Amino acid sequence: MSLPLLASPFGALSAVVRIGSVGVAISSLESLYRRADLGPRGLLDGEVQVTRARWLLPLAFLAAPRVAVALNGARLVAACAVIADGGSLAVARAGVIVIALATLLLRIRTPLGIHTSGNMVMITFTAAALGLGPGTPLSLGFALGFIAAQACLAYFVAGTAKLREPPWRSGRTITLLSSTLMWGNGRQAVVLKSHPRLALALCWVTMLGESTVPLALVVPLPAAIALLACAGLFHLLTAFEMGLNSFVWAFGSTYPAIIFCWYWLHGVRA
């Protein structure tokens, strides 16, 4: 993928949805492989959720495990189509609309446990669907601007929120996280407990790194690329150490939108 291609609205949005579709395909395959989680007493059982509020009663059919399987199957097929031929407007439009609608229905079915990466997938594909619907340069540009703004806001809020917390500023948080059953890594926990200065440095690198991602919109292009590369490396490391693999694709898919907005803000047009 060449950087000048990202100055084009369709080229940039095509890159966004293709990268995001890889993550969608992986998460759909995981759900289909662990179908027991979608059924009664499973972690993603929808029975309680869709009956918790009166307005959700017309959507009670979503609670059935077979519906969740069908939605994940539809997401998988659509994601594979976008990955294979997302350079076609018709394919990208149809695939992204299917992914956006199926993801929305799955979120209504089981909103509990949705983390930041899940929110970003929903935002990215909904915006992309609205942009690809008309398919005009203006609608694509608005979609890319919205995606880039949401990504920058998510990074900035995550970083500044951590800066307000004493455990993060003292370096204790990363050691505590590495000691948990869900996000932990025994080897990493031992190293961090033995080297508190390393834990302190990692906390501050995380906080400052997340807070400064929005600068990618205004600094020179090489510096912008370096900032995004560091953010991507951060997600790769957390995927390896903490199992947060979905963040790599959910946030990585927004980088072409940020580069597009950099070109737009600096007066570069395809």
URGIZI-V449024 format. One record per backbone hydrogen bond with DSSP energy under -1.0 kcal/mol. CO is the residue of the C=O (numbers start at 0). NH is the residue of the N-H. If there is no record, write none. Layout:
CO	NH
CO	NH
This chain:
2	5
3	6
4	7
7	11
8	12
9	13
10	14
11	15
12	16
13	17
14	18
15	19
16	20
17	21
18	22
19	23
20	24
21	25
22	26
23	27
24	28
25	29
26	30
27	31
28	32
29	33
33	36
34	37
36	43
38	41
41	44
45	49
48	51
52	55
53	56
55	58
56	59
58	61
59	62
60	63
63	67
64	68
65	69
66	70
67	71
68	72
69	73
70	74
71	75
72	76
73	77
74	78
75	79
76	80
77	81
78	82
79	83
80	84
81	85
84	87
87	91
88	92
89	93
90	94
91	95
92	96
93	97
94	98
95	99
96	100
97	101
98	102
99	103
100	104
101	105
102	106
103	107
104	108
105	109
110	113
114	118
115	119
116	120
117	121
118	122
119	123
120	124
121	125
122	126
123	127
124	128
125	129
126	130
127	131
128	132
130	134
135	139
136	140
137	141
138	142
139	143
140	144
141	145
142	146
143	147
144	148
145	149
146	150
147	151
148	152
149	153
150	154
151	155
152	156
153	157
154	158
155	159
156	160
157	161
158	162
161	164
164	168
165	169
166	171
166	172
171	175
172	176
173	177
176	179
177	184
184	188
185	189
186	190
187	191
188	192
189	193
190	194
194	198
195	199
196	200
197	201
198	202
199	203
200	204
201	205
202	206
203	207
204	208
205	209
206	210
207	211
211	214
212	215
213	216
214	217
214	218
219	223
220	224
221	225
222	226
223	227
224	228
225	229
226	230
227	231
228	232
229	233
230	234
231	235
232	236
233	237
234	238
235	239
236	240
237	241
237	243
238	242
242	244
245	249
246	250
247	251
248	252
250	253
251	254
253	257
254	258
255	259
256	260
257	261
258	262
259	263
260	264
261	265
262	267
263	266
